[in-house]
Amino acid sequence: MKSNVVREMTTEEIQDALLNAREGLAKMKMQHAISPLENPMVLKEKRKEVARLLTELSTRTEEAQQ
């Protein structure tokens, strides 16, 4: 998910996407621990997606406080 797509989402959509991304990341980590994933770079991409969502969410809360 690109940054410009995240910026266009509503806050509720970002929170839902964050929840889903975190759950997906946890599942992939567990699968990777049991048997290696075919493409371990997927873990890196999912971590970055979570970071993008968290960054946009924190930016919006900072703007709301000002």
Distance bins in CASP14 RR format, pairs under 12 A and 6 or more apart:
PFRMAT RR
TARGET T0000
AUTHOR 0000-0000-0000
RMODE 2
METHOD distances of the structure
MODEL  1
1 7 0 0 0 0 0 1 0 0 0 0 0
1 8 0 0 0 0 0 1 0 0 0 0 0
1 9 0 0 0 0 1 0 0 0 0 0 0
1 13 0 0 0 0 0 1 0 0 0 0 0
1 14 0 0 0 0 0 1 0 0 0 0 0
1 17 1 0 0 1 0 0 0 0 0 0 0
1 18 0 0 0 0 0 1 0 0 0 0 0
1 20 0 0 0 0 0 1 0 0 0 0 0
1 21 0 0 0 0 1 0 0 0 0 0 0
1 45 0 0 0 0 1 0 0 0 0 0 0
1 46 0 0 0 0 0 1 0 0 0 0 0
1 48 0 0 0 0 1 0 0 0 0 0 0
1 49 1 0 1 0 0 0 0 0 0 0 0
1 50 0 0 0 0 0 1 0 0 0 0 0
1 51 0 0 0 0 0 1 0 0 0 0 0
1 52 1 0 0 1 0 0 0 0 0 0 0
1 53 1 0 0 1 0 0 0 0 0 0 0
1 56 0 0 0 0 0 1 0 0 0 0 0
2 8 0 0 0 0 1 0 0 0 0 0 0
2 9 0 0 0 0 0 1 0 0 0 0 0
2 45 0 0 0 0 0 1 0 0 0 0 0
2 48 0 0 0 0 0 1 0 0 0 0 0
2 49 0 0 0 0 1 0 0 0 0 0 0
2 52 0 0 0 0 1 0 0 0 0 0 0
2 53 0 0 0 0 0 1 0 0 0 0 0
2 56 0 0 0 0 0 1 0 0 0 0 0
3 9 0 0 0 0 0 1 0 0 0 0 0
3 14 0 0 0 0 0 1 0 0 0 0 0
3 48 0 0 0 0 0 1 0 0 0 0 0
3 49 0 0 0 0 0 1 0 0 0 0 0
3 51 0 0 0 0 0 1 0 0 0 0 0
3 52 1 0 1 0 0 0 0 0 0 0 0
3 53 0 0 0 0 0 1 0 0 0 0 0
3 55 0 0 0 0 1 0 0 0 0 0 0
3 56 1 0 0 1 0 0 0 0 0 0 0
3 59 0 0 0 0 0 1 0 0 0 0 0
4 52 0 0 0 0 0 1 0 0 0 0 0
4 56 0 0 0 0 0 1 0 0 0 0 0
5 13 0 0 0 0 0 1 0 0 0 0 0
5 14 0 0 0 0 0 1 0 0 0 0 0
5 17 0 0 0 0 1 0 0 0 0 0 0
5 49 0 0 0 0 0 1 0 0 0 0 0
5 52 0 0 0 0 1 0 0 0 0 0 0
5 53 0 0 0 0 0 1 0 0 0 0 0
5 56 0 0 0 0 0 1 0 0 0 0 0
6 13 0 0 0 0 1 0 0 0 0 0 0
6 14 1 0 0 1 0 0 0 0 0 0 0
6 15 0 0 0 0 0 1 0 0 0 0 0
6 17 1 0 0 1 0 0 0 0 0 0 0
6 18 0 0 0 0 1 0 0 0 0 0 0
6 21 0 0 0 0 0 1 0 0 0 0 0
6 48 0 0 0 0 0 1 0 0 0 0 0
6 49 0 0 0 0 1 0 0 0 0 0 0
6 50 0 0 0 0 0 1 0 0 0 0 0
6 51 0 0 0 0 0 1 0 0 0 0 0
6 52 1 0 1 0 0 0 0 0 0 0 0
6 53 1 0 0 1 0 0 0 0 0 0 0
6 54 0 0 0 0 0 1 0 0 0 0 0
6 55 0 0 0 0 1 0 0 0 0 0 0
6 56 1 0 1 0 0 0 0 0 0 0 0
6 57 0 0 0 0 1 0 0 0 0 0 0
6 59 0 0 0 0 0 1 0 0 0 0 0
6 60 0 0 0 0 0 1 0 0 0 0 0
7 13 0 0 0 0 0 1 0 0 0 0 0
7 14 0 0 0 0 1 0 0 0 0 0 0
7 52 0 0 0 0 1 0 0 0 0 0 0
7 53 0 0 0 0 0 1 0 0 0 0 0
7 55 0 0 0 0 0 1 0 0 0 0 0
7 56 1 0 0 1 0 0 0 0 0 0 0
7 57 0 0 0 0 0 1 0 0 0 0 0
7 59 0 0 0 0 1 0 0 0 0 0 0
7 60 0 0 0 0 1 0 0 0 0 0 0
8 14 0 0 0 0 0 1 0 0 0 0 0
8 17 0 0 0 0 0 1 0 0 0 0 0
8 56 0 0 0 0 0 1 0 0 0 0 0
9 15 0 0 0 0 1 0 0 0 0 0 0
9 16 0 0 0 0 1 0 0 0 0 0 0
9 17 1 0 0 1 0 0 0 0 0 0 0
9 18 0 0 0 0 0 1 0 0 0 0 0
9 52 0 0 0 0 0 1 0 0 0 0 0
9 53 0 0 0 0 1 0 0 0 0 0 0
9 56 1 0 0 1 0 0 0 0 0 0 0
9 57 0 0 0 0 0 1 0 0 0 0 0
9 60 0 0 0 0 0 1 0 0 0 0 0
10 16 0 0 0 0 1 0 0 0 0 0 0
10 17 0 0 0 0 0 1 0 0 0 0 0
10 56 0 0 0 0 0 1 0 0 0 0 0
10 57 0 0 0 0 0 1 0 0 0 0 0
10 60 0 0 0 0 1 0 0 0 0 0 0
11 17 0 0 0 0 0 1 0 0 0 0 0
11 18 0 0 0 0 0 1 0 0 0 0 0
11 53 0 0 0 0 0 1 0 0 0 0 0
11 56 0 0 0 0 1 0 0 0 0 0 0
11 57 1 0 0 1 0 0 0 0 0 0 0
11 58 0 0 0 0 0 1 0 0 0 0 0
11 59 0 0 0 0 0 1 0 0 0 0 0
11 60 1 0 1 0 0 0 0 0 0 0 0
11 61 0 0 0 0 1 0 0 0 0 0 0
11 63 0 0 0 0 0 1 0 0 0 0 0
11 64 0 0 0 0 1 0 0 0 0 0 0
12 18 0 0 0 0 0 1 0 0 0 0 0
12 19 0 0 0 0 0 1 0 0 0 0 0
12 57 0 0 0 0 0 1 0 0 0 0 0
12 60 0 0 0 0 0 1 0 0 0 0 0
13 19 0 0 0 0 0 1 0 0 0 0 0
13 20 0 0 0 0 0 1 0 0 0 0 0
13 53 0 0 0 0 1 0 0 0 0 0 0
13 56 0 0 0 0 0 1 0 0 0 0 0
13 57 0 0 0 0 0 1 0 0 0 0 0
13 60 0 0 0 0 0 1 0 0 0 0 0
14 20 0 0 0 0 0 1 0 0 0 0 0
14 21 0 0 0 0 0 1 0 0 0 0 0
14 49 0 0 0 0 0 1 0 0 0 0 0
14 50 0 0 0 0 0 1 0 0 0 0 0
14 52 0 0 0 0 1 0 0 0 0 0 0
14 53 1 0 1 0 0 0 0 0 0 0 0
14 54 0 0 0 0 1 0 0 0 0 0 0
14 55 0 0 0 0 0 1 0 0 0 0 0
14 56 1 0 1 0 0 0 0 0 0 0 0
14 57 1 0 1 0 0 0 0 0 0 0 0
14 58 0 0 0 0 0 1 0 0 0 0 0
14 59 0 0 0 0 0 1 0 0 0 0 0
14 60 1 0 0 1 0 0 0 0 0 0 0
14 61 0 0 0 0 0 1 0 0 0 0 0
15 21 0 0 0 0 0 1 0 0 0 0 0
15 22 0 0 0 0 0 1 0 0 0 0 0
15 53 0 0 0 0 1 0 0 0 0 0 0
15 54 0 0 0 0 0 1 0 0 0 0 0
15 56 0 0 0 0 0 1 0 0 0 0 0
15 57 1 0 0 1 0 0 0 0 0 0 0
15 60 0 0 0 0 0 1 0 0 0 0 0
15 61 0 0 0 0 0 1 0 0 0 0 0
16 22 0 0 0 0 0 1 0 0 0 0 0
16 23 0 0 0 0 0 1 0 0 0 0 0
16 53 0 0 0 0 1 0 0 0 0 0 0
16 57 0 0 0 0 0 1 0 0 0 0 0
17 23 0 0 0 0 0 1 0 0 0 0 0
17 24 0 0 0 0 0 1 0 0 0 0 0
17 46 0 0 0 0 0 1 0 0 0 0 0
17 49 0 0 0 0 1 0 0 0 0 0 0
17 50 0 0 0 0 1 0 0 0 0 0 0
17 52 0 0 0 0 1 0 0 0 0 0 0
17 53 1 0 1 0 0 0 0 0 0 0 0
17 54 0 0 0 0 0 1 0 0 0 0 0
17 56 0 0 0 0 1 0 0 0 0 0 0
17 57 0 0 0 0 1 0 0 0 0 0 0
18 24 0 0 0 0 0 1 0 0 0 0 0
18 25 0 0 0 0 0 1 0 0 0 0 0
18 46 0 0 0 0 0 1 0 0 0 0 0
18 49 0 0 0 0 1 0 0 0 0 0 0
18 50 1 0 0 1 0 0 0 0 0 0 0
18 51 0 0 0 0 0 1 0 0 0 0 0
18 52 0 0 0 0 1 0 0 0 0 0 0
18 53 1 0 1 0 0 0 0 0 0 0 0
18 54 1 0 0 1 0 0 0 0 0 0 0
18 55 0 0 0 0 0 1 0 0 0 0 0
18 56 0 0 0 0 1 0 0 0 0 0 0
18 57 1 0 0 1 0 0 0 0 0 0 0
18 58 0 0 0 0 0 1 0 0 0 0 0
19 25 0 0 0 0 0 1 0 0 0 0 0
19 26 0 0 0 0 0 1 0 0 0 0 0
19 50 0 0 0 0 0 1 0 0 0 0 0
19 53 0 0 0 0 1 0 0 0 0 0 0
19 54 0 0 0 0 0 1 0 0 0 0 0
19 57 0 0 0 0 0 1 0 0 0 0 0
20 26 0 0 0 0 0 1 0 0 0 0 0
20 27 0 0 0 0 0 1 0 0 0 0 0
20 46 0 0 0 0 0 1 0 0 0 0 0
20 49 0 0 0 0 1 0 0 0 0 0 0
20 50 0 0 0 0 0 1 0 0 0 0 0
20 53 0 0 0 0 1 0 0 0 0 0 0
21 27 0 0 0 0 0 1 0 0 0 0 0
21 28 0 0 0 0 0 1 0 0 0 0 0
21 43 0 0 0 0 0 1 0 0 0 0 0
21 45 0 0 0 0 0 1 0 0 0 0 0
21 46 1 0 0 1 0 0 0 0 0 0 0
21 47 0 0 0 0 1 0 0 0 0 0 0
21 48 0 0 0 0 1 0 0 0 0 0 0
21 49 1 0 1 0 0 0 0 0 0 0 0
21 50 1 0 1 0 0 0 0 0 0 0 0
21 51 0 0 0 0 1 0 0 0 0 0 0
21 52 0 0 0 0 1 0 0 0 0 0 0
21 53 1 0 0 1 0 0 0 0 0 0 0
21 54 0 0 0 0 1 0 0 0 0 0 0
21 57 0 0 0 0 0 1 0 0 0 0 0
22 28 0 0 0 0 0 1 0 0 0 0 0
22 29 0 0 0 0 0 1 0 0 0 0 0
22 46 0 0 0 0 1 0 0 0 0 0 0
22 47 0 0 0 0 0 1 0 0 0 0 0
22 49 0 0 0 0 1 0 0 0 0 0 0
22 50 1 0 0 1 0 0 0 0 0 0 0
22 51 0 0 0 0 0 1 0 0 0 0 0
22 53 0 0 0 0 1 0 0 0 0 0 0
22 54 0 0 0 0 1 0 0 0 0 0 0
23 29 0 0 0 0 0 1 0 0 0 0 0
23 30 0 0 0 0 0 1 0 0 0 0 0
23 46 0 0 0 0 0 1 0 0 0 0 0
23 50 0 0 0 0 0 1 0 0 0 0 0
24 30 0 0 0 0 1 0 0 0 0 0 0
24 31 0 0 0 0 1 0 0 0 0 0 0
24 32 0 0 0 0 0 1 0 0 0 0 0
24 42 0 0 0 0 0 1 0 0 0 0 0
24 43 0 0 0 0 0 1 0 0 0 0 0
24 45 0 0 0 0 0 1 0 0 0 0 0
24 46 1 0 0 1 0 0 0 0 0 0 0
24 47 0 0 0 0 0 1 0 0 0 0 0
24 49 0 0 0 0 1 0 0 0 0 0 0
24 50 0 0 0 0 1 0 0 0 0 0 0
25 31 0 0 0 0 0 1 0 0 0 0 0
25 32 0 0 0 0 0 1 0 0 0 0 0
25 42 0 0 0 0 1 0 0 0 0 0 0
25 43 1 0 0 1 0 0 0 0 0 0 0
25 44 0 0 0 0 0 1 0 0 0 0 0
25 45 0 0 0 0 1 0 0 0 0 0 0
25 46 1 0 1 0 0 0 0 0 0 0 0
25 47 1 0 0 1 0 0 0 0 0 0 0
25 48 0 0 0 0 0 1 0 0 0 0 0
25 49 0 0 0 0 1 0 0 0 0 0 0
25 50 1 0 0 1 0 0 0 0 0 0 0
25 51 0 0 0 0 0 1 0 0 0 0 0
25 53 0 0 0 0 0 1 0 0 0 0 0
26 32 0 0 0 0 0 1 0 0 0 0 0
26 33 0 0 0 0 0 1 0 0 0 0 0
26 43 0 0 0 0 0 1 0 0 0 0 0
26 46 0 0 0 0 1 0 0 0 0 0 0
26 47 0 0 0 0 0 1 0 0 0 0 0
26 50 0 0 0 0 0 1 0 0 0 0 0
27 33 0 0 0 0 0 1 0 0 0 0 0
27 34 0 0 0 0 0 1 0 0 0 0 0
27 37 0 0 0 0 0 1 0 0 0 0 0
27 42 0 0 0 0 0 1 0 0 0 0 0
27 43 0 0 0 0 0 1 0 0 0 0 0
27 46 0 0 0 0 1 0 0 0 0 0 0
28 34 0 0 0 0 0 1 0 0 0 0 0
28 35 0 0 0 0 0 1 0 0 0 0 0
28 36 0 0 0 0 0 1 0 0 0 0 0
28 37 1 0 0 1 0 0 0 0 0 0 0
28 38 0 0 0 0 0 1 0 0 0 0 0
28 39 0 0 0 0 0 1 0 0 0 0 0
28 40 0 0 0 0 1 0 0 0 0 0 0
28 41 0 0 0 0 0 1 0 0 0 0 0
28 42 1 0 0 1 0 0 0 0 0 0 0
28 43 1 0 1 0 0 0 0 0 0 0 0
28 44 0 0 0 0 0 1 0 0 0 0 0
28 45 0 0 0 0 0 1 0 0 0 0 0
28 46 1 0 0 1 0 0 0 0 0 0 0
28 47 0 0 0 0 1 0 0 0 0 0 0
28 49 0 0 0 0 0 1 0 0 0 0 0
28 50 0 0 0 0 0 1 0 0 0 0 0
29 36 0 0 0 0 0 1 0 0 0 0 0
29 37 0 0 0 0 1 0 0 0 0 0 0
29 40 0 0 0 0 0 1 0 0 0 0 0
29 42 0 0 0 0 0 1 0 0 0 0 0
29 43 1 0 0 1 0 0 0 0 0 0 0
29 44 0 0 0 0 0 1 0 0 0 0 0
29 46 0 0 0 0 1 0 0 0 0 0 0
29 47 0 0 0 0 1 0 0 0 0 0 0
29 50 0 0 0 0 0 1 0 0 0 0 0
30 37 0 0 0 0 0 1 0 0 0 0 0
30 43 0 0 0 0 0 1 0 0 0 0 0
31 37 1 0 0 1 0 0 0 0 0 0 0
31 38 0 0 0 0 0 1 0 0 0 0 0
31 39 0 0 0 0 0 1 0 0 0 0 0
31 40 0 0 0 0 0 1 0 0 0 0 0
31 42 0 0 0 0 0 1 0 0 0 0 0
31 43 0 0 0 0 1 0 0 0 0 0 0
31 46 0 0 0 0 0 1 0 0 0 0 0
32 38 0 0 0 0 0 1 0 0 0 0 0
32 39 0 0 0 0 0 1 0 0 0 0 0
32 40 1 0 0 1 0 0 0 0 0 0 0
32 41 0 0 0 0 0 1 0 0 0 0 0
32 42 0 0 0 0 1 0 0 0 0 0 0
32 43 1 0 0 1 0 0 0 0 0 0 0
32 44 0 0 0 0 0 1 0 0 0 0 0
32 46 0 0 0 0 0 1 0 0 0 0 0
33 40 0 0 0 0 0 1 0 0 0 0 0
33 43 0 0 0 0 0 1 0 0 0 0 0
36 42 0 0 0 0 0 1 0 0 0 0 0
36 43 0 0 0 0 0 1 0 0 0 0 0
37 43 1 0 0 1 0 0 0 0 0 0 0
37 44 0 0 0 0 0 1 0 0 0 0 0
37 45 0 0 0 0 0 1 0 0 0 0 0
37 46 0 0 0 0 0 1 0 0 0 0 0
39 45 0 0 0 0 1 0 0 0 0 0 0
39 46 0 0 0 0 0 1 0 0 0 0 0
40 46 0 0 0 0 0 1 0 0 0 0 0
40 47 0 0 0 0 0 1 0 0 0 0 0
41 47 0 0 0 0 0 1 0 0 0 0 0
41 48 0 0 0 0 0 1 0 0 0 0 0
42 48 0 0 0 0 0 1 0 0 0 0 0
42 49 0 0 0 0 0 1 0 0 0 0 0
43 49 0 0 0 0 0 1 0 0 0 0 0
43 50 0 0 0 0 0 1 0 0 0 0 0
44 50 0 0 0 0 0 1 0 0 0 0 0
44 51 0 0 0 0 0 1 0 0 0 0 0
45 51 0 0 0 0 0 1 0 0 0 0 0
45 52 0 0 0 0 0 1 0 0 0 0 0
46 52 0 0 0 0 0 1 0 0 0 0 0
46 53 0 0 0 0 0 1 0 0 0 0 0
47 53 0 0 0 0 0 1 0 0 0 0 0
47 54 0 0 0 0 0 1 0 0 0 0 0
48 54 0 0 0 0 0 1 0 0 0 0 0
48 55 0 0 0 0 0 1 0 0 0 0 0
49 55 0 0 0 0 0 1 0 0 0 0 0
49 56 0 0 0 0 0 1 0 0 0 0 0
50 56 0 0 0 0 0 1 0 0 0 0 0
50 57 0 0 0 0 0 1 0 0 0 0 0
51 57 0 0 0 0 0 1 0 0 0 0 0
51 58 0 0 0 0 0 1 0 0 0 0 0
52 58 0 0 0 0 0 1 0 0 0 0 0
52 59 0 0 0 0 0 1 0 0 0 0 0
53 59 0 0 0 0 0 1 0 0 0 0 0
53 60 0 0 0 0 0 1 0 0 0 0 0
54 60 0 0 0 0 0 1 0 0 0 0 0
54 61 0 0 0 0 0 1 0 0 0 0 0
55 61 0 0 0 0 0 1 0 0 0 0 0
55 62 0 0 0 0 0 1 0 0 0 0 0
56 62 0 0 0 0 0 1 0 0 0 0 0
56 63 0 0 0 0 0 1 0 0 0 0 0
57 63 0 0 0 0 0 1 0 0 0 0 0
57 64 0 0 0 0 0 1 0 0 0 0 0
58 64 0 0 0 0 0 1 0 0 0 0 0
58 65 0 0 0 0 0 1 0 0 0 0 0
59 65 0 0 0 0 0 1 0 0 0 0 0
59 66 0 0 0 0 0 1 0 0 0 0 0
60 66 0 0 0 0 0 1 0 0 0 0 0
END
